[in-house]
Structure formats: C-alpha cells, structure tokens
C-alpha cells in the first residue's frame, strides 16, 4: 500500500469523513484540497470504506490529470468515460476511439466490476440507454460449440461490430470460409475462431500486424461494441412515425431528408441517425447516475465550474439543433442534453461529495456538511538537494510528519 494512503487514517478529521462515506451520506463538502491531494483523499476513502468513487471533472484536461494522479496511489483500474460527440449531420467516417472508450466503461458498470470511474460533466449530462438493455447480449465462444454463421453475423451486427475484409481495429469482424476473426472492444488483441464444419475447432488470439497467432484459448466472451444497441421494435416505431410525418405534409427540404433517412433505416443503417432521432429510438433514456445506485459515491471536482459548464453545454446544444433544423433536418426527436437541475434531483438519493477551494460556495451551499483540510503544494526540488534538506529540517522543527515517497 502507498505510504501516503497508510498515513491518512491517523487523522481524526479523515476518520470523521470516512464515517460519513461509509454511511452513504449525501451533499458533503470537502474544502482546502490541492489538485494533487484530491486523488490522495478520494482513493484513501475508497480504500478504507470499500465505497467505489465516481469522479466528475469540469473538462477532459482535468479528468486526465486526475487519472494520472490517481494511478500514483493505486494499481486498481481507473476507467475514463468520455462524452461522446453529438452529430446531427451525415458523416462518412467517425472515429471509434471515443465509442470504444465509452463502451469499455459502460460494460464495466453493467458487469458491476470493481473500478474507479472518472468522467466529465458533459458526459454526465448525456442521456444513455438503460443498463438493462445490455443484459444478456454477451456472446460466449467455447471449443466444441456449434455455430450457425448467418445467425452469428446478425448477432455481431446487432452488437455494433462492423464487417471488414480483414480485422484491423477494435469493433470489427471478418468471416472467410470457416475462419471468423473478431476484435472485441474490451480486448487487447483480436481472436480467430476456426471451424470444422459448424463446430469450433480452435480459438487463438493473433497479431493484427503480421496475423500470427499469439495464444491458444479454450473459450472467450465478447460484449457489445456500440453503446446504442437499439431494439428492433423501436426502429419500427421510428419508421412508422417518420412515415406519418411525411403524410402530414412538411417542407420540401425536410421531406427530402426524411425520405433519405427512411431508406437508410430500411437498409439497417440507422445507428448513424441516432442523434437525429434519439428520443424516438431511445424513448426511456437514463443518465450515468442511474447506473450508480449501489455502493458508489459521486465526487464533483470544482462544482462552480461544472454548473457554469453545464449551462454552456445546453445552450450550445439548443443552438446546434436550431441550425440543423434550418438545414432541412427534422429535429423533433433530436438528442438533447439533460439539465443540471435533473442531475441535482437524482443526487438526492445518492451519496455525493463536492470538492472546492476553501470557502468557495459556502453561502450558496450552506446546508452541506463540510470537512475542511489545509493542503498546499511543496517546492519542486528537482536535483537541488540543499533545498530539500532545508525544507525537511524546517518541517521536522515544526513537528510535522515527513514522508519521502520514491517511484
């Protein structure tokens, strides 16, 4: 265990805070922490309480810095859930990097795995599929199992995998004769399944660069590769809804756009339209907070920045929808961020902690139970040993506890 983590329980103030975390208290406030000490305190609370932390940061830069700080204290998995890009227009190519990161994080939550989750306020405001929609979607492959290829292809496509001639990236699959290659989002390498007739004869992981086998396996399992696994019934409802809109009479430009979208839906290419018709395809959406009902504490880093950022996000989203509408896109069911008021209402039933600088927001949030610490950054000694020795002597005279931690 990191010696800095061992030290905190010796302090009465930390013990009081730890008791509040164990009791799943809500609306707590921690003030006076430096950026580096936030990860120290949050991980220590997790380590001694067993209550998993979810840290919400104002932006990606802050989130990535926090992840690096957290990794100094623990070898446990720290997972980042980024906000996804919202697109109302047709695009030929979209980066799967953000999709893969979100799918990886969501699958960890769905499977109730022990992780430290870090995200941003923008991701927190984005509506999501209900967690129950992912239950039972995993596909397991085992030596000796029988495979029906046409059925398997449809299952791959439903989980969001893209068929290619050769697998070169996560979220892809290929089928060549009796050879099935697939690269799960949660895996470091793709898998190759070789069939003998309709039976799985061998399973191996392989290198995408030279196609050489790396490891022989007896079984493996894959998760969904897109976060939007849409029910067929919801797609059919969308088709009926758009057909009714056409029959009711709309502007020529919007009519043309809807006709093109119906053709894409008919051909199975509806995922590219998810933002345009989100509320029709996902009528019972939830937020990240709905995934965190059991044994989690949500930490908000710099809440004043987050409330301001949430207002900006919702304003920009509303403006983007207006622009899309003037471009002939039907926007009645367009993807919309939730407000921070909705988030605050959900937080009433969850354990939550607000991190802020000393005294910040005390008037606005006077009802919060506050735990105040006094932390400051120390000098960067680099190779200046004289300065280090001088400070150590000073702290010793002040009867402070001195810990020298080396990588």
N, C-alpha and C positions, 0 to 999 in steps of 0.2 A: 504493500500500500504506500502511496505517496506520503512522505513525512508531513507535508503541509496539511493533508487530509486528517492525519492522526492527531494533529495539534488542536484543531477547532473544538472538539468536544470538551476540552479542558475549560472552556469559557462559558460562564453562566448565561450570557446573552444568547449564545448559539444554542444552548440547551433549551432555552425558552422558545426560540424559533423552531427548533426541531420538534418540540412537543406540539406546536400549532400545525406543523406539516403532517405529523402522524395522525392528528385529529381531523385532517382534511378540512381545515378552516379556510374560509374564503375571504377575499378582499383584504389580504395582508399587504403591508408595505415594508420594503427594505430600503433604507437610505444610507448614503455615505460610502457606497462601494465604488472602487475604481473599476475600469473596464476589465482589467486582468483578474481582480478579486471576485467578480461576479461568477465566473466559471468555477472558481475555488469554492465559494459558498454553495452554489447550486449543486455541484457534484457531491460535496460533503453531505448536504441534506439528503440527497438521493441515496448515498452510500449507507447512511445510518438510519434512514426511515424505510427504505425499500419502495418509496413512492416515486414513480417514474416522472422525470421532468420533461415538459414540452416548453421550449423557449421561443418566444415570438419576438423577432427583431424588427426595427423600423425599415431596414432595407437589406439587400443581398450582401453589401460590403460588411455591414455589422455582423450579419449572420455567419459569414465565412471566417471573420476574425474570431468570433465566439467559438466556432467549431475548433479552430486551431488551439485556442486557449484551453478548451475542454479536453482535448487529446493529450495535453500535458499531464493531466491528473488521472487519466484512466485509459485502459486498453479496451473498455467496453465500446460497443459500436455506437458511433454518433452519426445519425442519418439526417440528411438535409432534404426537406420538402420545399422545392421552389414553387413560385407562382407560375402558372402556365400562360403562354401568350394567347391572347384572345384575338381571333381573326374573323372578321365578317365577310371578307372578300375571297375570291378564288385565288389559290396559290398552287403552283405546280409542285414545289418542293418545300417541305417543312423539316426542320432539324428535329431528330428524335432524341437528342440529348436531354432536353427538359422533360419530355414524355417519359423516358426511361428512368430518370431520377424520381419523378412523381410516382410512377408505377412501383418502383422498388420500395419507396417509403410507405405507400398505401398498402402494399402486400404485407409489409412488416406489421402494420397496425391491424389489418384484417386477421392475420395469423396470431395476433396477440404476443408478438415476440418482445423480448427484453431489450429495448433500445433507448437511447437519449435522442429525442427528436428536436431539431432546430428548424424554424421556418420564418417567414416574413408576414407582416400584417397584410400584404396584398394576397398572399396565398390563403390566409385565414378568412378573407372576405369573399373568396371564390366558392360558389356552390359546387357540390360534389354529388356523386352517386351515393346512395345509401349503402352502408357497409354490407348489408345482407345481400345486395345484388351480386357480390363476388363469391358468396358461399357456394361451394360445390363445383366451381369452374375449373379447378386444377385437373390436369391430365397426368396420370402416372404411367410410366413405361417400365416393364419388367421382362426379363428374359423368359421366353416361352409363351408370353401373351400373344393372342391373335389380334391382328389389325385389319380393319376394313378401310382401305385407302380413301375412298370417296367421302366416307363419313369423317375420317380424320382430318381431311383437308378443310371441310366445313367447320370443324371444331377449331382448327388453327385460325381460320379467318375470323370466326366469332370472337376469339380471344385477342384479335388485333394484329396477328402476325401477318407479315407481307411475304407473298411468294416471289422468289427470285430464282434465276438460273443457278447461281452459286451464293451461298451464305457468306456475307462479308461483315455483317454488323448485327448487333442485338435487335431482336424483334423480327427476324427474318427466318424463313424456312424454304427448303427446296426438296423436290422429290424427283429422283432419276431412277426409273425402273424400280428395283427393290431396295433402294437406298433413300433414307429420309434424314435430312440434315435440319437441325433447328437450333437457334441461338436464343435461349431464354434471357429475359432482361436481368434476372437475378443471378445469372451465372457468369463466371469469368471466361468461359470457353464454350463453344458450340458442341452439340452432341450429334453423333452419327449412329443411326439405327439401321442395321442390315437385316432384311427379311429373308426367310427361307419359305417360299410360298407366301402364306399370310401370317407366319409366325415370326416373332422377334428372335433372331439367331445370335446377334451380338449388339452390344452398346459400347461406344467409345467416345471420349472427348477428343477433339482434334484442334490443330492449329490452323487458323484461317489463312495464314500467310503461305504455308507450304502444304497444307491439307494432310499433314502427317498425324497419326494417332498419338495421343498423349497418355491416356489412361483408360483401362477397361473397367466397365461398371456392370453391376447386375441389375440396377434399376435407377431411375431418376424421375423427377416430377417437375412440371412447368406450371407457372402462374400465367395470368393474363398479361398481355404486352401493351395494352392501351387501357387507360383508366375508364374509358367510356364503352363499356360492354352493354349495348342497348338491346332491350327486349324487342323481339320481332313485332309484338303487339303494339308497342309504342311507335314503331316505324310505320305500321299500317294506319294507325290513328293520324299520324302526321300526313300521310298521303291523302287520306280522306279529308282532312282539314284544309290542305292546300288546294285540293280539287274543288271544294266548296267555295274557297276564296275566289278561284278563277270564275266559277259560275255566277258569283255575286256581282262581278264587274269591278275591275281595278284598272289603274292607269296602264297604258300600253307597255311602258318600260318595266313596271313591276310584274305585269303578266308574263312578259318575255322571260324575266328572271325566274319566276316560279315554274314555268314550263321546263326550263333547263334544269332546275333543281329536281323536279319530279322525274326527269329522265335519269339523273344521277342516282336517285334513290331506287328507282326501278332496277338499275344495274348493280345495286349493292354498294354504291359509293357514297353512303350517307354520313360517314364519320367526318368527312371534310366539311360538312354543313352543320356540325354540332353547335357551333357558336351562333349561327344564323337562326337555328330553330331549337335552341337548348331547352327552353321551357316547355316545348311540346314533346321533345324526345325524353326529357328527364322531368316529368311533372312533380315528382316527390323528392326533390333535391334536399340535401342537408349541408352542413358545414363541417369543417375539421373537428369542431368541438363535439359534434355528435359521435365521433369515433373515440372520444376520450372520457367515457363515462366511468370507467373502473381504474382505480389506483394510479391516477395521474394528477400532477399539479402543473398548472399553466403559469409560466413566468413571463411577464411583459417587460421588456427592456425599454426604458425611456418612453413611458406611456404618452407623454405630451406630444412627442414626435409622431407616435403611432396614430393618435386621434386626428392630428393635422394631415398626416399622410392618407388616412382613410377618406377624409373629405375630398382630397385632391383626386384620389383614385375613382371615386364615384362620380365626380364632376367630369373627369376626362372620359369615363366610360359612357356617360349620358351624351356627351358631345360626339363621340365616335359613332354611336347609334344614330344620331341625327344626320351625320354626314353620310352614313351608309344608306339611310332612307332617301336622301336626296339623289343618291346614285342609282336608284331603281331597285334597291334590295328591300324585301318585305321583312320588317323588323319587329312585328308584333310579339314574336316569341323569342327575340334575341337574348343572348346570355347577358345577365346583369349581376353586378356585384351586390352583395348584401351590405347594409349599412352597419356602422359600428354600434349603433343602438341595438341592433339584433344580436350582435356578439355579446354586448353587455347584459342583455336579458338572459342569454343562455348561461353566462358565467355565474349567475346567482345560485345555480345548483352544482357548481364545480369548485374545486379548490384552486384559488388563484392568488398570485403574488405580483406586486408591482414594484419594479426596481427603478429608483430615481436618485438624483443627486440630493444631498442634504437639504431639506426644507422645501424641495420642489413639489408643488401641487398640494401642500398641506391644507390650504384654505378650501380648495375645490374638493378634496377628498378627506375631510376632517374625520369621517367615520371609520376610516381604515385603522386597523391595529398596526402600529408602527414599531419596527425594530431598527434602531439606528446604530450604525457601525462607523468607526473612524479609520479610514484607509487612505493611504497616499502612495504614489509611485516613488520608488527609490532611485538613486542615481544609476546611470548606465556606466558600470565600471570599466567594461571592455578589458583592456590589458593593463589598466592603471591600478596596480596592486596597492600603492600608497594610499589612494583614495578609499579603497575597500577596507584596508586596515584601520584607517581613521574613523570610518563610519562604524565598524564593528566595535571599536573601543568606546565610541560615543554611546551606542545602544547598550553596551554592557554596563556603562556607568548609570544609564537610565533604568537598569534592571529589566530590560526587555528580553524576551525570548528570541534567540537568534538561530535561524535555520539556514544552512548553506546547502542548496539543492543543485546537483550537477546532472546533466543529461546522461 
